[in-house]
Amino acid sequence: MAAPLSQDLRRRLMQAVEVGSSAREAARRFAVSESAAIKLVRRVRETGSIQPARIGGYRKPLLAGHEDLLRELVAIKGTITLAEIKVRLAERGIEAGCLTTIWSTLRRLGLSHKK
């Protein structure tokens, strides 16, 4: 994944644009892509800040909302395997993805299972 431009480079790009260069001219001068310079100029005009936007985000766990069911399955049969949990979830129409998804959810909840 690409990293954002440095603050110093962002500042110099914007100074060049404020003095009269176009975003494309400033991009060539500082050896950055034209699209990066154009997006920076647009961002500064919209927000007034040269700070980069947040990269990445949060993805909700696939089994979020099914924690109570997982607790119930582990409590009923203390030595349940991940594969058995996956089958039980599928019987209820819940797509669990892979076994790692179930494992990470159980770990997040502090529940144990048979290896």
C-alpha positions as CSV (number, residue, x, y, z in Angstrom):
1,M,0.0,0.0,0.0
2,A,1.3,3.5,-0.8
3,A,2.2,5.9,1.9
4,P,1.0,9.5,2.0
5,L,3.3,12.2,0.9
6,S,5.5,13.7,3.6
7,Q,4.2,16.9,5.3
8,D,7.2,18.8,4.0
9,L,6.4,17.8,0.4
10,R,2.7,18.6,0.9
11,R,3.6,22.0,2.2
12,R,6.0,22.7,-0.8
13,L,3.4,21.5,-3.3
14,M,0.8,23.8,-1.9
15,Q,3.1,26.8,-1.7
16,A,3.9,26.3,-5.4
17,V,0.2,26.2,-6.3
18,E,-0.5,29.3,-4.2
19,V,2.3,31.2,-6.0
20,G,0.7,30.5,-9.3
21,S,1.7,27.0,-10.6
22,S,-1.0,24.6,-11.6
23,A,-1.2,21.3,-9.7
24,R,0.2,19.5,-12.7
25,E,3.2,21.8,-12.9
26,A,3.9,21.5,-9.2
27,A,3.7,17.7,-9.5
28,R,6.3,17.6,-12.3
29,R,8.5,20.0,-10.3
30,F,8.5,17.9,-7.2
31,A,8.4,14.5,-9.0
32,V,5.1,13.3,-7.7
33,S,2.1,12.0,-9.7
34,E,-0.3,14.5,-11.1
35,S,-3.2,12.8,-9.5
36,A,-1.6,13.1,-6.0
37,A,-1.0,16.8,-6.5
38,I,-4.6,17.4,-7.8
39,K,-6.1,15.4,-4.9
40,L,-4.0,17.4,-2.4
41,V,-5.1,20.7,-3.9
42,R,-8.7,19.6,-3.8
43,R,-8.3,18.4,-0.2
44,V,-6.8,21.6,0.9
45,R,-9.6,23.6,-0.8
46,E,-12.3,21.5,0.8
47,T,-10.8,21.1,4.4
48,G,-8.2,23.8,4.6
49,S,-5.7,21.2,5.9
50,I,-2.7,19.5,4.2
51,Q,-3.0,16.5,6.6
52,P,-3.5,13.2,4.8
53,A,-6.8,11.4,5.0
54,R,-7.0,8.4,7.2
55,I,-5.8,5.2,5.4
56,G,-7.6,1.9,6.1
57,G,-10.6,1.4,8.2
58,Y,-12.4,-1.0,10.5
59,R,-14.1,-4.1,9.3
60,K,-16.9,-5.6,11.4
61,P,-16.2,-9.2,12.5
62,L,-18.0,-11.7,10.3
63,L,-19.7,-13.4,13.3
64,A,-20.6,-10.2,15.1
65,G,-24.1,-10.5,16.5
66,H,-23.7,-14.3,17.0
67,E,-21.7,-14.2,20.2
68,D,-24.5,-15.5,22.3
69,L,-25.0,-18.5,20.0
70,L,-21.2,-19.3,20.1
71,R,-21.3,-19.1,23.9
72,E,-24.2,-21.5,24.0
73,L,-22.6,-23.9,21.6
74,V,-19.4,-24.0,23.7
75,A,-21.3,-24.3,26.9
76,I,-23.5,-27.2,25.7
77,K,-20.6,-29.3,24.5
78,G,-17.4,-28.2,26.2
79,T,-15.2,-30.2,23.9
80,I,-16.6,-28.9,20.6
81,T,-14.2,-28.5,17.7
82,L,-14.1,-25.6,15.3
83,A,-15.4,-27.8,12.5
84,E,-18.4,-28.8,14.6
85,I,-19.1,-25.2,15.4
86,K,-19.0,-24.4,11.7
87,V,-21.5,-27.1,11.0
88,R,-23.8,-25.9,13.8
89,L,-23.7,-22.4,12.5
90,A,-24.4,-23.6,8.9
91,E,-27.4,-25.5,10.2
92,R,-28.8,-22.1,11.5
93,G,-28.0,-20.4,8.2
94,I,-25.0,-18.5,9.4
95,E,-22.0,-18.4,7.0
96,A,-18.9,-18.5,9.2
97,G,-16.3,-18.3,6.5
98,C,-13.2,-20.3,7.5
99,L,-12.3,-21.9,10.7
100,T,-9.9,-19.1,11.5
101,T,-12.9,-16.7,11.6
102,I,-14.5,-18.9,14.3
103,W,-11.2,-19.3,16.2
104,S,-10.6,-15.5,16.3
105,T,-14.1,-14.8,17.5
106,L,-13.9,-17.5,20.2
107,R,-10.5,-16.0,21.3
108,R,-12.0,-12.5,21.3
109,L,-14.8,-13.8,23.6
110,G,-12.4,-15.7,25.9
111,L,-14.0,-19.0,25.0
112,S,-12.1,-22.3,24.6
113,H,-12.7,-25.2,22.3
114,K,-11.3,-28.6,21.5
115,K,-8.1,-28.5,19.4
